[in-house]
Amino acid sequence: MTGGRSRPRSHSYYSPEDCKNYGVQTQTEDIFQRPRSRSFYSYETSEHVSDNDLGSEAISSQLKQKAINLQHSVSKNEKSKSKPNKHSLSRDLNGSKGSLKSVSMMTISELDNWEICSSSGMKYGQFVDWEKIDPEAATRYEQILESEHHQLKAMGREGFWATPHTLRAKAYYHIIHGIHSRCDTPERDVYYELSKKLFGEQKLSNHPVPEYMEAGEIPRYCLNKAGLNSVKKILLCLGRYFPDMNFCPILPALVSLILHFSQDEAECFYSVSRLICYDDPNKRYIDQTFLTYRASCMTFGDLANRCCRGIRKLIASSHQNLFEFYSDWIMWIFADLPFTYAIRVLDVYLLEGYKVLYRVALTLLSLYKVSVSSRVADVEDFRTDMKRFVQNVNRHCTAENLLERAFMVPIATRRELNLLFKANKVSLMQKGVSIHQKRQSVDTVDFNNLSSSVVTGTEMRVVWAWIPERFALFSPIKLFCKTEHGGSLASFYSHVEGHEPAVLIIKTVDEEVFGAFISTDMTERHKYDSNKLTYFGTCECFVFTLRPSMERYQRAMVNIMTRRVSPQQAPGTPQTSSSMTLTCPAGTPQNPSFLTIPFTAPSEEPMTAKEPKRSKEQEASKFIAGSSKHLIVGGNGGHALCLQDDLEGGSTEPCDTFKSTPLCKKHFKIQSLEVWGIQNSISFSHCLSSQTII
């Protein structure tokens, strides 16, 4: 080495070992540049590489030549590979002076087998006292240590530890070690034992890609070859330690991100293991099976149905698969987002769990809706287009703006989300998806052979895109048709009662088509004083129009679960099945504590054409009312839909319950009326009449 022992520049240096060929086909490796960093890395190489300090600003040409010779010796059996370019090697050794903001995420497609180098991974800053170099970071770290969890949440959202690199690394260490799980978490020594068993003393070894990975892809996130090798080792060890984890496509991205801020491979393994072992259902971190992953996708679909109105109609109208589109939602964050965006999401995800991922994905979907609306005719594949949009999200907002928007999204509580997640999981199990299987394409509903005098297959596909995901898994079945079963409410009730939910669709003599999603069994109307017209239903109810235009009107999400004592119950009285509805799409009674999604008790007040102003909580209960004379949908500020007892006509008005405009002209005459149920979906209230729900 020539020159003095001056302090190195503030970017990372790597030894020539980084240039080794690990058996991975990486077509894009030459375009990656290391951003500036406050951390120095020392990579433990083989005995052929000197341990001398590589930190001088001027690396001698002799050392560069030695690196080239080393590369040549490692790859001498692969004659087809050319020698590395001198300039690209210099860039790998010296790092990059580029800005972190300019680095985008790249995904490396892997082979069926991984070639692993047994060398240990990088260790950052092991010779430097960074607190003395950057005292402000040291002060901030002390604040982190002294902060309560709610204070840390605020800090994470504000980017308190976003810079420097070492501060974020210490913050992650503190946060992850503060995650308490009821399950045993493997210690660091477990990683060394697993690594020794898997890789032994061999310099290179081949291993199949872990089965829990989707397509064997690893987001590179600016890691060099040594870092990528370490990610593979950690993923293989995680697969060995957690054999029941059979589907977890986000794990490669999480490992790649957390490795950036881990002291070594063992610490990264330990950190990710704590996230996997965390078992609080109301604050999940990682789905580990195809069943739970798909249930999360359905839960996101339900949230998107409320928060991103219009995008479902666009996709459904184009005959593309909504389930497949939403199955990518978490990969938008932990595969497609650029690195600088992904680590800001990670800042809050480690503190707040799965819920923040829903928020960020909903924000991305809202941004995408604005972008795609003007060019929808040119979009051939929405999945690919969405992926491309997220990869280039910096054209639309900054990372900080993305988080600001995310925390403005109205969303349910963790407990409510967990109840919805469980209901979706039950529906998937009834479709044949088991907890042990690795992958399965869930059959979608075929609307091509739909027989209806009111709607077309395309229109019904749009309606099915609007209903909750756990019901949209199943095919529609005709329950009532006016021309077949007679024009009376009595006949209507006799065919519809006992089924939950149901879709009411009307065509007028003026060819207008509209309807309502009735989320609760119509037998609910019998459970209270028959002398009064009482309201029942849940906030999943909505009204819609199909012709001349398609539009859905549904209450904006404040919360999706509402439980209140029914009018006939005194405070403190245990709730019985007579005051609740249990829905099971499979036709099998289940524990009602998580299958009643969402539930509201009926209102005592009689129906009137106009109602006095009520609180939002009271408004939420006025969804459906039925008697022998009328069927009402929506009861605040006017009725969204009111049908006569002979089903010959009805009326519609602006309605505050759904924030809806008139569904057609105010008074209409009915040409056709149909009610559609969900295949294999019935109400089980009567099955549990003798049981008490605690």
N, C-alpha and C positions, 0 to 999 in steps of 0.2 A: 504494500500500500504506500502511496506517495502522499506527501502533504502532511499537515499537522492534524492533531486530534480535535478538530473543531466540531461544534454541535451540529448534528445533521439537520437538514431541512425538515419541514413539518409534513412530509408525506412518507408513506410506508415503503420500506425496502424488503425485498424477498431474495432468498438465496437462489442459486441456479437450480436447486431441486424442484422449484416450481415448474421448470421446463420439462420435467419428466413426462413421458407418455403413460397415462393411466388407462389406456385402452378405451377411451371414450371418444366418440365421434363428435367433435364440437366445431361445427362449421363456422360459427360466428366468433370464435375466441379472439381473433385479432382486433375486433372492434371494441373490446372492453377496455376501459380505462379506469385506473384506480383513482378515486377522489382523494382530496387532501384529508388528512386525519391527524389527530394529535397523538395517535398511538403508534409505537414502533413494534414490529413483529420480528421474532426470531424463530425461524423454522428449523427444527432439529432434523438434520439431514443424515445421510449415510456416512460411513467412514471415509469416503472418497472426497468429501467436501470439508474444507477447513473451517474451524470454529472462529476464525478471526472476525473482527468487527467489519461488517459491510456498510457501516453508516457514514462513510465519507462522501462528500458531495461529488468527488471525482473518482469514479471507479476505474481502475486501471484497465487498459486494453488487454493486459495479460490475464486478469481475472475473467474478463469477458470471453477470451479465447478458451480458458479452462472450462467455462460453463458450456461453450459450444462443444468442446470435446466430450464433456460428460453426457450431454444430450445425445451425441453420436454413439457413445458406448452403450447407452441404455436401449437405443432403438436400432442396434446393428442387425437384429434379426428381422427388422421390418424395412427391407431395402426399398420398398416403394415410397417410403416417406422421405421427403427432401430435408436438407439441413435448414435449421431456423434462420430466418432473416436477421441480420445483425441489428438492424434498427428496432425490429419488434422485440428482440431479446433485451435490448437496452431499455425499452419501455417497460418490459415485465420486471426488470431488476430495479429500476429507478422509480417506478410508480408514475402517476400522472399529476399534472398541475391543474387539471380541469376542475370545474366547479361541480359539487355534488348534485346541484339542481339539474344539470344537463344529462345525468345518467338515467337511462330508462331500464326497465326490467326486461331481461331476455330469458327465455325458457330453453333449456337444453333437453332435447329428446334423446333418451338413452337406449342402449341395446337391451336385449333380453337378459344379458349377464353383465355384471359390473366387475371390472378389474380393480382391485383395491391394493393400495400401497400401505404397508403396515406401519409406516413412520407415524409418529405422533403429530398432532396438529399444532397450530400456531399459539403463541402466548403473547399477550400484549403487555407492553410497558413494564416488564419485569425488572428492569434496571433503573427505572426513573421514578423519582418522587414527584408526581405530577401536581400534588397540592402546592408545592413550593413554586412550580412554574406558573400555575394558574390558581391563585388563591381564591378568586371569585367562585370557581367551580367547587372548591373545598367548602366554602361558606354555604353554597347551595345544597351540597350533600348533607351538611349538618342539619339544614332545614328539613330535608327529606326524612332523615332519621327521627326527627322530633315531631313529625306530622302524623295526625290520625288519618284513618282510611278516607274519610270524606274530604279531608284537606288534600290528600294525595290525588283523589279523583279530579279535583279542581286543578291541581298542578298539571296532571297529565293532559287534561283538555287544553290547557294554556300553552303546553310545550315547555314547561319549566326546566326539564332536563334534556331538551332537544340537542343542545351543544354544551360542552364539547363531547366527543365520542366517549371518553372515559367516564364522564358524569352519567350519561345514559346507561353505560354498562353497570355502574355501581347502583343506580336506581333500579334497574331490572333485577339485579341480585337481591336487593332489599325487598322488592315487591314480591318476587317469586318465592323467596324463602318465607314470606309472610302468608302464603296461601296454605291454609290448613285443610288437610283431607283426613277423612276417617279411614282411608285405606293406607296401607304401608307403601311408602315411596322408596324406590331403590336409592341407595347412597352412591357416592362417586366410585367407591371401590368395586361396585357391581359392574360398572362400565369396563373397568380394566380387566375383570375376570371374563366378561363376555367377549371383549375384544381379543383377549388371548385365545379363547376357545375358537372364535370364528376365523381369526387371521393368523394366529400363531406367530412363528418367527420368520415366515416367508416374506420376501420383499414384495411379491405380487401374488394375489390370489383372486380367483373368480367366484362370484356369488350371483344367484338369481335375484332379480329385482323383487323387493318385498311385495307380497300379494296384496297388501292393503293399499298400495299406490295405484292411482289412476293413470294408465298409459305410461308409467315409468318416467314421468317428467319431473325435473327439478328446476325451480326458478333459481337463476344464478345469483341475482342480486349483487353484482359486482364482486363476487368471490373469485379468487384465482383458482388454479388447478389444485393447489394444496387444500384450499378451503372446500372445493367441490368434493375432493376425496374424503375429507373429514365428514361432510354431510352424509355421504354414502355410508360411511362406517357407522355413524350414529343411527341412521335409519335402519340399517341391518340389525344393530344391537337392540333397538326399540322393538322391531318385529320379533326378535327372539325372546325378549323379556315379556312382551304382551302378546302371547299367542292368540288370544281371543279377539284381538283387534284385526278385523278382516276387511274393513273399508274405511280409509281415512285419507282422502285426497289432499287435504290441506296440510298434512304433516310435513311434507318436503319443504314447503314455503316457510312454515314456522321454524323448522330446524335451521334453514338457511339464514333467516333473519336473526334468530337468537344467537346463532354462532358468531355473528358480527360482534356481539357484546358479551361473549363468554370468555373466561380466562383460558379455557382449553376444551377439548372434546368432552371430557368427563363432566364438566360443569354444564355444558349445553345439554348433554344427555339427562342429567339430574333435573335441570330446569323444565325441560319438555315433559319428563316423567311426572313431575308434580302437576302439570296441567292435565295430563291424561288421567291421573289418579283422582283428581278433584271430583267429588261425587254429590255436590249439592245440586239437586235438580233445578232449582230456581236460578242458578248462576253457572250454567254449563260452560265448558271451554272447548272441548273437542268431541265430536261424534266419532265413534269407533266401529260402527257397523253400518251396512247398507240400509238397514231398516231405520235407524235413527237419523242417518244422513238424509234419506228421502223424506222422512217426517219433517225434518228441519226445512227442506225445500218447500214442502207443502205449506208449512207455517209461514214461510216468507211469502208464498203466493197469496195466502189469506191477507197478510199485511199489505202487500202490494195492491190487492184488490180494493182496499180501503184508501190507501195513501197516494196511489199513483193511478188515478182514474184515467181511463182512455187507452193505456198501453195494452191492456188485455184485449180490448176490442180490436185494436190494430192487428195484433198477432193472430187472434182467433179468426178474424175476417180473412186473413191471408192463408188460412188452412194450414198454418204451421203449428207445431206441437208446443202447447204452453208448458206442459210438464217438463219437456226437455229444455226449454228456454230457462225456466226457473231452477233447473237442476244445476246450473252454472253459477248461481248467485254468489256463493261463498268464494268461488274461484275468481270472480271479478276482483275481490279484495286481495286474496292470497295467491295470486298467480299473474293477474293482468295489470294491477295497479303498479305504476312506477315505484322504484325503491323508496324515494323520499316520501311518497304518500303512504306506502305500506308501513313504514316504521312509525309514522305519526298515528296510524290506526292501532298499531301494536302498543303504543304508549298507553292508550286508554283501554284496549282489549284486556291487557294483563290485570287491570284493576276492576273492570266492569263486566267482563265475560261476554257471552254470546250476544247479549242484547245490543251491544254497540255495533256488532257486525250487521244486525238487521237494520239499524239506523243508517249506517254508511251505505249499504247496498240499496236501500230505498232512495237515498239521496242520489246515488249514481243512476238509478232507474229514472228518477224525475228529470235529471239533467239529460239523459238519453232521450226521453220522450220529447223534450223541446227540440233536440237536435234532429230526431228522425221524422218528426211530423211534416216537415217541409219536403222530405225526399222519400217518403214511404213507398212510392211507386217504383223506386229504383233499388229497393232492398230485396235481394233474393233470399237471404238467410239471416234472420234476426239474431240468431246466436252468434254467428261470425261477426255481424255488424256491431253487436254490443261489445264483444271482446275487443274489437278494433277501437271502439269509442273509448273504453276504459283505459286502454294502453296509451291513448292520446288525450287523457282527461286534462292535462296541463293547458290545453287550448281553451278550456271552458272554465276552470277554476283552479285556485291554488290549494295546497294541502290544508292550510289553515281554514280557508273558506269552505272546503269540503266538510271538515269537522263542525264548523259553525252551523252549516246547513243541517248536518246530521242530527245535532242536538236540538234543533227546532222542530223535528218531525214528531207529531203527536203519536205516541205509541203506548201500548198496554203495559201493565206492571209485569215484573218477572214471573210472579205466581200465575197470572192470567195467561201469559205466553206459554208457560209450562203446561197448563191445563189444555190449551189448544194443541200443543205439540203432542201430548199423550193421546188426545182424541184422533189426531191424524195418524199416529203410530198404530192405533187399534184398527183404523180403516185399512191401512196397508197390510196388516196381518190378515185381515179378512179377505184381502185380494190375493193372499198366498205368499206374501213376502215374510220370510222368517228372519230371526235374529242371527242365524248361523250362516245364511247364504252370503256370498260375496258380492254378486251383482245380479240384477234382474231388471229387464225392461218391463215396466208396469204397463199392462194393456190399456190403451186409450179407447175412449168411446167412439163408436162408428155411427155417424149421423147420416150416412148416405142412404140408408134404407128406412129412414124415419117416415112414418105414415101419419100425417097430420093435415087437417083442413084449415089450420090457422097459420102455421109457420113452416118455413123451408128448413132444410137441413143446416144451411149456413146460419140462419137466424137462431136456431136452437143451439148451435155450437157457440154462438156469442153469449146466449143466456147461460149455458153451462160454464162458460169462462167467468161469469159473474158470481156464480154461487160458490159457497165455501169449498175448499179443496177436498176435504174429506168426503163430500158428497159427489163432487165432480169426477171422482174415480169410477163411479157406477153409472150404468146406462139409465136413460129415462124410461119410465113405464107409464102408459096412459091409465089414469085412474077414473076420469070422468069426461064425457063428451056430451054436450047439450043435445045434439041430434040423435044420439044413441040412447041416452039414459033419461031424457025428459028435461023440460025446462022448469025446474023448481029448486029452491034452496034445500028443501027436504031431501030430494034425490041427490043433490050436490053433497050434503053432509053425510048421507048414508054411504057414499062411495069414497069420500075423502077421509073421514074420521078413521083413526087408527094408523094413519100414515104420516110420517114426519121426516123431512120437510116435504113441501109441495110447491109446484110452480103453476100459478094461475095465468092463463093467456087468453086474451079476448081479441076478436076481430069485429069491428063495427061494420055497419052497412056502407060506410064511407071508405072502407078498406084500410082504416087505421088499425094498427096492431100494438097492443100494450099489455101490461100485466103486473104481477106481484110475486115475490118470493115469500112464501108463508113458512116461517122457520119452526113453528110449533104446531103440534097436533090440534086439530079443531075440537077435539073432545075437551080441551081446556075450558071451553065456554060453558060447560055444564057444572063446573066445580065451585061456582059461587052463586050467590042469590039470583035465582032465575028472574026475579022481578026487575032486576037492573041489568042494563047492557054493560058488561064489564070488559075491560081491555086485557089482553094477554099478549104473549109473544116475546121475542128477544130483539136485540139491536142488530141481529143479522138479517132481519127483514129489510126488504127494499122493493121499490117499484121501478118500472122501466118502460121504455117505448122502443119499438122495433121499426115501425113504419108511421110516418114517412122518414123518420130519422131514428138512429139508435142512440139511446141515452139511458144511463142508470142513475137513480137517485137513492142515496143511502146516507144515513146519519154519519157525520164525520166522527172518526174514532177519538173518543176520550178514554174509555176503557171498554174492553170487550166482555168482561164478566161483571154482572151486577146481580147480587143476591140480596133480597130484602124479605122481611117477614111478610107473609101473605095476610090479607085483611082478616081472615078467620083465626089467626094465630095470635096468641098473647106473646109479649116479649119473653124470651127465655125458653119458650116451648120448643122441643126438638122438632125439626122439620120432618115430615113424613112424606112418603111417596105420593100421597094424594095431592100434594101441593107442588109436585115437580114432574117433569117429563124426562124420561131416560131414552136416549136415542142410540141405537146401535146399528150401523149400516149392515152388519153381517146377519142380524137376526138372532143374536145371542145375548142374553142379559149380562151386563157387566157392572162393575162397581160404579154407582152413579156419581161418586165424588169427583170423577174426572171426565165422565161422558156427557154431563150436562153442560153444553157449550153454547153460548152464554145463556144465562137464565135471568128473567126478570119476573117479578110477581105482578099480577094484574092490578089494575086500578079499581077502586070502589065506585068512582063517580059515574053516573049514568051518562050516556052519549047525548051530546047536543050538537047542533050544527056549528056553533061557534063556542070556543072555550076561552075563559079568562087566561091571562098570561100566567104561566107556570114556570117553575124552576126547571133547569135542564134535566135534573134527575127525574122529576115528575114527567116531563115530556117523554123521556126514554121509555116509559111503560106503555104509551098509547100507540101500539102498533096494529093490533087486530081486535076486532069485536064482531060477534056473530049472534044472531037471534033468528027466530023463524020469519021475521019480516025483512031483515037487512043483513048484509055482510059488509063490514067496514074495514078498510085498510088505511091507517093513518088517522089520528084524531086530534091534532093540534092545529089551530088556525084554519081548519077546513079539512075535508076528507080527500085524501089522494084518490080513493076509489070507494064508491058506494053502489052496491048492486041491489036491485029490487028482488022481491021474493019469487017472481015468475021468471027471472033471468032474461027478461025481454029488453031491459035497458038499465041505465044507471047514470051516475054523474061523477064528475071529477073536478077538483079545485086545487089551488095552491095549498101545500101542506107543510107546516113547520116540522112535523115529525121527520120527514125525509128531505126537507128543504127542496121540495119538488114543485114544478110548474104543473098546470093541468096536463094530463096525459093525452088528451084529445080535446075536442070541443066539449063544453061544460056538460051538456046533456047528450047522451048517445044511445043509439039502438044497437043491440047485439045481433050480429049475423052468426057468429060461431063462438063457442066457449069451450076450452079444454083445461083440464087439470092434470099435470104430470107429476108423478112421484119418482122416488129414487129406487132402483131395483134392489130388492132385499132389504129395504129400509122401512122399519115400522116402529111405532111407539110402544114402549114396554111399561107404561104407567100402570096398566091393569095387572101386569105380572108381579108387581111389587107392592100391591095395595096393603099387604099384611106386614110389610117390613118397615122398620124405622131407620131413617137415615141420620147418622150422627154427624 
